[in-house]
Amino acid sequence: MQIPIVRFNRDATAFSKTLKARVDAYFEETGRSRKGDWRLHIKTGIMLALFFVPWALFSFGITGSGGWFWISEIVMGFGLSGIGLNVMHDANHGSYSSSKRVNDFVGRVLDLVGGSAALWRIQHNVLHHSFTNIIGLDEDIDTPAFLRFTPDRPIMKVHKLQFIYAWFFYCIMTLFWMTAKDWMALRRYHKKDLIKSSGTTMGKLVRDLLISKTFYYGYILVIPAIFSGLPFWQVLVGWVVMHAITGLTLSAIFQPAHVLEDLHFSEAEAGAKMEHDVLSHQLLSTANFGTRSRLLTWLCGGLNHQIEHHLFPQMCHVHFRAIAPIVKKTAKEFGLPYRSSTTFGQALLLHTKMLWQLGRKPRLA
């Protein structure tokens, strides 16, 4: 089964040419590399510590079974979110370092915490970034039937309540990811013939998944069960709590960037040619939020600057705040939208409103 092929307008627009020239000029004038620097390296150490230090504290019986155990699991949840948003995301985009070996090595931290860097790159880099908000290609909006994220989906009675229950499914997102999602994705990408084109093989991916998942469950559940002195049920519930924090955090960052009422959704038709070029399409289908908050920008790896990230996915997130005024100015000059006025809280409310509307209206304008 082949995925539908859609082609963007290959004629570079004046907007694309101007934006690329201005961003190139910024890096030439400042002498900075587009990749990560000491700021990212320090953050990497912090995020890894937020995950592995609490794990060590309760795994070897230091926290005991009381409040400090649960605090440790909550901190681990935010640490795992931080690793995903700040470390593996840049590395697997090739923006952590100018060295491919370093990017590959750091990107494998996703395997260390239970995921699969190879499968994530297919789902995120190939399908989501190449075909943002294109129905039938972007798996980030391709949901089970009980969730309706796009206006093309058949509407069901249960969707009237999705603005409430969607948040529960956001909480179990990474729990599902670590247990079943990677195996399901492996089978799906094999059917779609995406494995070979990604430069690997089915056999290698199966082997790597078996090794990484065994190692992950070994240290995340087995070691605490043996050495912590805690009952296994508490270790297991703590693991679920950790993932609930992570899933909710990641969803709160990514969902308001693409599932909003005034963003553009396209339908994939085999052989279809898109009206817009790649960069213009990203502006139409992506939104920023909370960009005035330096703390939010630091915590979420600059992914509140989703526009800048989608325009320049191989640029490290530490540069997004600097190039944002360039992008905004250029978009305004060429009459393209630049959605960046909402706070983080307002963006979450707008996303919830979008879920509410999709649960009631067969089609959205």
N, C-alpha and C positions, 0 to 999 in steps of 0.2 A: 504494500500500500504506500503510495507516494503522497506527500503532503501537497496541497495546492500551491502552485507557484504564482506569486504576484510580483510584478516588477514596478519599482518606483520610477518616476520620471528621471531619466539619467542626465538630462540637460541641467547642468549646474545653474541655479538661479542666481540673480544678482545678490540676493540675500545670503545664500550659501558662500559665494565667493567673498563677499564683503566681510562676513562674520569670521571665516577662516583666516583671512588676511589680518584682521584686527587682533585676533587671538594669537596668531603667529607673531605679530609685532610686539604684543605684550611680553611674551616669553623671550624674544630677542632683546628687548630693551632692558628687561630685568635680569637677564642671564640665568634664569631659573630653569630647571628641568621640569618637564611635565609630570614626572614620576614622583614617588614619595620621597620624603627627606626625614630628618631627625624627629620632626613632629610626629610622623607616622610610626617611627620606630619606638618612641617612648610610649605612644598609645597602645601599640601592640603588646608591650610588656604589661601594661596596666590591665588590659582586657583579658589576657591569658591568666594573670594573677587573680582576677576577680572570679574566674571559673575554677582554677585548679587549687588555689589556697583553701577556699571553703570545702572543696571536695576532700582534700587531705585532712582537714580538721575533723570532719565528722567520720570519714572512712576509717580513721585510726583511733576513734573513741575519745577525742579531745573535747568535742562539744557536748557529749552526752545526748540524752533523748529529749531534752526540754526545749525551751525557746531558742537557744542558740543553734540547735539543729535546723529548725525551720528558717531562722534568719539566714543560715548558711545556704540553704536551698534557694531562697529568694535571691540572695546575692549571686549565686551561680546562674540563675535564670537571666539576670541582667548581664552577667559576664558572658554568657553564651550569646545573647543578643549582640553584645559589643564585639565579640569575635566575628560574628556574621556581618555586621554592618561596617566595621572599621578595618578588619584584617583580611579575612578570606575574600571579601567582595572585591577589594582593590586588586589583590593578588591574582584572582581568577579572571579579572579583566585585563591583566597584564600591565596594571598601572602602579603596582606597589614599588617596582624597581625597574631599571633599564635592563636588567639581566633576566633572561627567560628562565634560567635555572633557579634564581631566587624567587621569581613569581611562582614557578611550579612547586617549589619546596614549601613556601608559605601558604600557597593555595591548598595544599594537602592538609592544612589544619582542619579543614572541613571534614575530611575523612577521620581525623583524630577525634572529633566531637560527634561522630555518628552519621555523617552524611556522605556524599560522594561528590568530589570536585569535578570529576569527568562528566557525570550526569547533570550536575548543576550548570556546567558551561553550555551544554546542549539546550537545556530548558531556558536558561536565563540569557546567555549571550547570543545564541542563535535564534531562538524562537521569540523571546520577549523583546529583546532589543532590536532585532531585525524587523519584527512585525508588530510593533507596539499597538495594542488595542485593535488589532485586525482579527476579527472573529473567525475561528477555525484554525488559526496559526499561533496566536499568543496564548500560551497555556495559563498565564496568570489570570485570565478572565474566562477560562474554560472550566467551569465548575460542575459539580454534581447537580442533578435535576432540581434538588430542593433549594439550591441557591441560584439566584438570577442576577448576574452582574452586567448583562448586556441586553439591549432592547430587542434583539432578534429572537431571544429565547421564548418558547411558549410559556405563558403565564399560568400559574397554578394557585389554588386557594391558599396553600401553605405559605406562599411568598409574601402574603400580607404581614406575616410575623417575622420575616427574615431580618428586618432592621433590629430585632431583639436577639433572635437565636444565632445570627451570623457571628456574634461575638464569642459565643461558646465554641463554634468551629474554628475561629481564629485562635482560641486558646489551645486547641489540640492540634494545631497545624504542624508544629515541629515534632510532636509526639508521633503523629501519623507518618511524618517524613522519616524519622529514625527507624520505624518499624516496618512499614509497608510501601511507602511512596517510591523509594528508590527501586525496589524490585519491580513494581508496576511500571515505572518509567523505563526501566531497562527493556522490558518486554515490548512496550509501546514504541520506543525508538528503534528497536530491531525491526518491527513491522514496517515502520516508516522509512527504513533504510537510512537512518541518521547516524548509526554507530560508525560505519566505515568512513563516512565523510568527515567525521570528527577526528580521524587519525588514530583510532584504536580498534579493538576487536571485541566481539561478544565474549569470547573466552577470557580475555584479559579483564574485562569489566566484572564478569562473574567471580573470577578469582579474587580481584581486589575488594569486591563487596564482601565476600565471605571472610576475608582476612580482617578488614577494617571493622565490620560489624561484630565479629567475635571479640576483637580487642576492645571495642567500645563497651559492649555489655559486660565484658570481664572486669574492667576497672570501674564502671559506673554503678553496677549492681552486685557483682560477685564479691569483689574486694571489700566493699562496705558490709556486706552480709556476713563475711567471715571475721573481719577484724574490728568492726565498730562496736560490737556488743549490742547492737540494736536489733529488734525483731525485723524479720524480712519485710513484713507488711509496711513498716515505717519507712524502710529504705525505698520500697516501691512507691509509696504514696509521696514521699519527698521528691522522687524523680519526676512524678507526674506534676507536682506543684512547680518544680523548676521549669518544666516544659510549658506549663500554662503561662508563666511569666514571659518566657521567651516568645511563644507564639503570639501572645497579645501584643507584645512590644513590636515585633517585626511587622505584624499586620497593621498596627497603628501608624507605622512609618510608610509602608509601601502602598496600602490601599487608597489613602487620600490623594496619592499622586496620579492615579489613573482612572479610578472609578468615581467620577464626579459628573454632575448633570451637564455641565457646559463643555465637557471634553468630547473629542471626536472618536466615534467607533466606525470601523469600516468592515465590510464583509469580504471574505476571500473567495475569489472565483478563479479557477484554473486559467492561466494565460492572461489574466486581467492586468491592465496597466494602470497604476495609480496616477491620480491627477497631480499630486505634489511630489517634490523631490524628498529625499530622506530627511533632511534637517527641518524642512517646513512641516513635514508630517509629525515629527517629534514635538514641535511647538503646539500643534493642534491637539495632541493626545496626552499631554503631560502637564502637570502643575507643580509649582513650588508651594511651600508653606513654612511659616515660622522662621523665615530667613533673617529676621532682625535679632534673633536670639543666638548669641555666640555659644551658649551652653548647649542648646539643642543641636546646633550644627556640629559641635564637637562630639556629643554623645552618639549621634546617629550617623557618624561617618560622612557628613555632608549630604546625606540622601534626602534631606528636606530641600536641597537644590537639585531636584530630579531633572529639571529642564537642562541644566548644565551637564549633568551626568549623562543624559540621553543624547545630547549633542556631541559630547566628547567622552565616550565611555572608557577610552584608554588613557584618560587624564586622571591623576590622583585627586582624591576628594579634598585634599588640603588647599587646592587652588580655586575651588568653586566660588568662594566668597569674592575672590579678587576678579574673576572674569565675569561674574554675574552682571555688573553694570554695563559691560561691553555687550553682552547678549541682550539685555533689556533695551539698550539704546538702539541696537541694530534691528531688533524685532519691531520696535516702534516706527523706525524710519521706513520699513517695508510693509507696514500695515498688518503685521502678524501678531497674534495674541501672545502675551507673556503674563501668565497667571501666577502672581507671586505676592498678592496683597493680604492673604489670610494668615492668621496666627495658627499655631498647632491645634488649639482647641476648636477654632472655627472650621478648620479643615476636617476634623473628626466629625463635627456636626453636619457639615455638608455631605460627607460620605454616608453618614447615617440617613440623611434626607434622601440621598440617591437610592439607597436600599429600600427605603419606604416607598418612593415613587415607582421603582421597578416592581414592587410587589402589588401595585394597583393599576398601572397604566400598561396596556399591551404594547404600545410604542411610545418612545420619547422623542421629542423634536430634536 
